[in-house]
Amino acid sequence: MELVKKIESANIQKYDAILFKVKGYAAHVGVVVDPLRKEFIHTLAGHDSAIDCWGRAQWNKRIEGFYRHNSCL
């Protein structure tokens, strides 16, 4: 049984996970906080947590996908 399900971008909800590629590998995770504004919360090594926009080129080109835990389906 799978614990998470990949979500189509049209169905993103608050608290879904967003997975980003870093150096070609799916290795960075954020949590959606506002799907309408494309905002997610995340942290990077050596930095505090931050709310950022996945619509920005820095993040948009790295999106691997959005995921939702089965308990939220």
Secondary structure as the mmCIF struct_conf table of DSSP 4:
data_model
#
loop_
_struct_conf.conf_type_id
_struct_conf.id
_struct_conf.beg_label_comp_id
_struct_conf.beg_label_asym_id
_struct_conf.beg_label_seq_id
_struct_conf.end_label_comp_id
_struct_conf.end_label_asym_id
_struct_conf.end_label_seq_id
BEND BEND1 LEU A 3 LEU A 3
STRN STRN1 VAL A 4 ILE A 7
HELX_RH_3T_P HELX_RH_3T_P1 SER A 9 ASN A 11
TURN_TY1_P TURN_TY1_P1 LYS A 14 TYR A 15
STRN STRN2 ALA A 17 VAL A 22
TURN_TY1_P TURN_TY1_P2 LYS A 23 GLY A 24
STRN STRN3 TYR A 25 ASP A 34
TURN_TY1_P TURN_TY1_P3 PRO A 35 LYS A 38
STRN STRN4 GLU A 39 HIS A 42
TURN_TY1_P TURN_TY1_P4 ALA A 45 GLY A 46
BEND BEND2 HIS A 47 HIS A 47
STRN STRN5 ALA A 50 CYS A 53
TURN_TY1_P TURN_TY1_P5 TRP A 54 GLY A 55
BEND BEND3 ARG A 56 ARG A 56
HELX_RH_AL_P HELX_RH_AL_P1 ALA A 57 ASN A 60
TURN_TY1_P TURN_TY1_P6 LYS A 61 ARG A 62
STRN STRN6 ILE A 63 HIS A 69
HELX_RH_3T_P HELX_RH_3T_P2 ASN A 70 CYS A 72
#
